[in-house]
Amino acid sequence: MPINLKTPDFNIDWTLVADKITSRTKMIIINTPQKPTGSILTNSDLDNLDNLTRYTDILVLSDEVYQHLIYDDQRPESVLHYYNLFTRSIVTMSFGKTFHATGWRTGYIIAPEMITAEIRKVHQFNTFSINQPLQHALAEYLKDPKYYLSLPALFQSKRDLFQDAI
């Protein structure tokens, strides 16, 4: 069941999230940085999420495919930095979003082994293969980190240009 973000800053109302959790809740899905608002989850947000899920079987799916879209030096927090959250989380990342190859749908997940074991059971029948040329291109690109480490500055300059234009 979707929960709307609070305007004007597009924050999560954690009291509302807590009220919506029932014995039937299996997963909470989060997104940071959030598209299209650009809002990010903070330490406080992840502390709230951790407190809500710590003594439960609730999984967390954290969509972090825009992790390099960082504006005004405000870095999004990740469930990967919180041990208790990580033990119950699946983090999705995208080479496509990061390296401007969105149509190729090339990404990966990070999760504890017990979760990835279950994901692999589905994946083997869901995804037959990925295009090999893109795999080689990404491997070559990743050899020099200066390219992808400069992405936040590139995105910041594009955002600032757009803001000035409007």
N, C-alpha and C positions, 0 to 999 in steps of 0.2 A: 504494500500500500504506500503510494508516494506521499511524502511530506514536503510541503512547500517551504522554500527558504524564506527567511524574514528579510523584507526590504527595510531600508535602502541598501544595506551592506551584504545581503544575501547570505546571512548566517543561519546556522541550524539551531532550532529551538529544541534543546535537549530534553526539556521537560515534556514537550509534545512527543518526542521520540520514546521516552520512557513510558508515557501513557499508552502508546500504540503497541508496545511489546506485549505479546501474550504467550501462552504455552505453545502456541502453534507457530511462533516466529522461528524461522530456520536461518535467515540470513538478513543482514543489513548491508545495503549497497551504498557506498560513498564515492565521491568523485572530487579529486583535487589535483591541480587547479580545475575549477568548475567551468565548463563551457556552457553557455556563452558569457557568463558574468565575469569570469576571471577571479572569482572569490577563491580563497584558499582555506584549508583547514589549519588550525593553529594547535599549539601544545594543549591548550585548554579543551579544544574540540576532541582531540584524541584521548585525553584523560577522561572526558565524559563518556566517550565510546567504550573505553576500557572498563570503566566502572559499571556501565550498563551490561556488558557482556561477560565480565570476568568469571562469574560462577554459573555460566550457562553453557549450552551447546550451540549457541548462535554463531554462525560463521560470518565473516566480514569479507565482502568483495570490494576491494579498493581499486577503482579505475584511476590510474595515475599516468595515463598515456600522454598527458600534457605537462609532465614534470619539468620540462625545460622552458615552459612559458612562464618566466619569472619577471615580474614587473616591479620597479621601484625597490629592488633588493628585498622583497618580501618572499621568502622561500616557503613553499608549502611543506607541511609536515607529512611524514609517511608512516603507515602502520609498521613498516619495516624497522623503525627506530624504537618500537615499543614491544618488548619481549612477549608480554601476555597477549597483546593483540596479534602479533605475528604468529603465535602458535595456533591461531584459529582463522588466519586470513589468507586470502588469495589476492595477490596484487597483479594487475594487468598493466603491461607496458607496451609501447609500440615503436618499432623502428620506423614504421611508415610515417607517423606523426612527427617524430623527432627529426628524421632525415628527408622530409618533403617528398615522400614516396607513398602517399596515403592510399592510392588506388591498388597498391600491391598487397595490402593487408598482411603485413609481416610484423608479428609481435611475439611476446613471450609472457609467461607468468612466473611469479616467485611465490612459493608457498612451502610450508613444511612437507617433508617427505610423505607423511601419511595422507596428506591431502592430494599431493601430486600423483601419488599412486592411483587414486580413484579417478583423477582427471585424465590420466593416460589411458585408462580403460575406455573412456568415452572418446577421447581424441583419436585413438587408433581407428575407429570406425567413422568418425565425423570428418576428419581432414585426411585426405589421401596423401597429398604432397604439397610442397611449396615450391615456387619457381627457383630453380638452382642459380640462374644468373644473378638474381637479387641477393641470394645468400653470399655469393662470392663478392659482390660489390660491397655489401655491408661489412664483411670481414676485412676487406681492404681499407675501407673508410675508417674502421675502428682502430686500425694500427696507429693512427696519429690522433691522440685525444684533443689536440688543439682545435680541430674542426667542431666536434660536438660540444666541447666545453665553452666555445664562443657563442653557442646558440642563444643563451639568455640575452646577451647584448644585442644580437641580431633581432630577436623578437621585440626587445625593448625599443630599439630604434624604429622598427616598423609600426609599433603601437603609437609611439610619440608622433611620428609623421602623420598617421591617420588622425590622431586627436587634434593636432594642429590644423589639419585640413578641414575638420568639421567644426 
